[in-house]
Amino acid sequence: MIVLRDGDVLRAYVNACPHQYLPLDYRGDMLLSADGLRLLCTAHGASFDKSTGSVVAGAECGLDAVPIMQQGDHIVIAPDRFHVRSLTGIRSQP
């Protein structure tokens, strides 16, 4: 799973490129584009919008979102009833 901060919002995605289902960090740990807007697959260069998981280039579909929520200092996978909220992100707590 990949968890990232997008401003004050936390987002999570399954760490698997839908093109070949390899981990995005299969060949390196540089997962963000230079402009910080896209997640990159290190195996073959597919790119995904970091805010939505939608494919930008190089794959047939986007990343699978993981519903998460913050509980105190912990980030946990959220129950199903929070799934819609997780797709739009959650506000992180300072």
Salt bridges, closest charged atoms under 4 A:
ASP6 OD2 - ARG11 NE 3.13
ASP6 OD1 - LYS50 NZ 3.86
ASP8 OD1 - ARG91 NH1 2.65
